[in-house]
């Protein structure tokens, strides 16, 4: 079997384990978030693994993402919350996808879709309690609340969810977390008094699910932790297991003389005679160019640093004067669990001045996924 030059190995047992960790620490059900193609891990296999492990449902950003899961045969509860004026709500209602609305306009469009299909739409509401992003704003709440009550009372919609998103979930002790949770609770109480209480309430993202079980409500909405990456590194890894190991192939090994410049603009020159290895992976595949000259990878039981500029399709590492026994065709670990000393996605993120979420979702291009089941 031919192995791809760049391979993302995804451990589905790790996904299942991480769902269990989240359920145990939060004390409640888990909504597994698989938006952005499962944070780069593959939405369909991750969703299936999470559901088998006891996840209560699947969350995505868009209707299109939800429809792809339905097309793959996933019949469990699906929820989506990011919409544009062009969103096809008819498709969502037909496929029994829960649509979370943030504005009265979005709700009206969902109601129109339900009327078209002569069906009842499953709806949720997202409340902006302090993040300042999507979610119904405070001065628009009363109009949206009244519309939700009206359409739920007439059974045009079924109100399933009320949710908010924490601005400082990765700062567990920040008082804004409590204020945001209380703000959502107040909105839920208004809906309850109006006779249309939501069935499910969720506040917590991965960080709060792991550190603030008092905020759990009926469910936690976990993304990055499902994939084994800690959202609060200073608090530890919580027993999570990283699910992705990214590997690539050495395409060439050769000797270079002292003074030889390497890669574009010769930002690195050999201080001595040495051996270099060319790795078949570059920024088109998700290797951060901003980390040029500092990125480390794992070859033969030790780390080796990238030298020179990271290119679109390849980058170079210094193997030392003896070549470290590396041969063309050898596979290298770009990042993994860190359990044997190899770099992690967080290591890469810190070098590139970003977060590991961006590293994981940025793995693309020619990479092929392989799943450990």
Secondary structure, DSSP 8 states (H G I E B T S, - for coil): ----SEEEEEEHHHHHHHHHHHHHHHSSEEEEE-HHHHHTT-HHHHHHHHHHTT--EEEESSHHHHHHHHHTT--S-EEE----TT--HHHHHHTT-EEEESSHHHHHHHHHHHHHHTS-EEEEEEB-SSS-SSSB-GGGHHHHHHHHHHHHHTTSEEEEEEE---SSTTSTT-HHHHHHHHHHHHHHHHHHHTT---SEEE---HHHHHH-GGG-TTEEEESGGGGT--S-GGG--TT----EEEEEEEEEEEEE-TT-EESGGG-EE-SSSEEEEEES--GGGT--GGGTTT-EEEETTEEEEEES---SS-EEEEEETTGGG--TT-EEEEE--STTS---HHHHHHHHTS-HHHHHHT--TT-EEEEE-
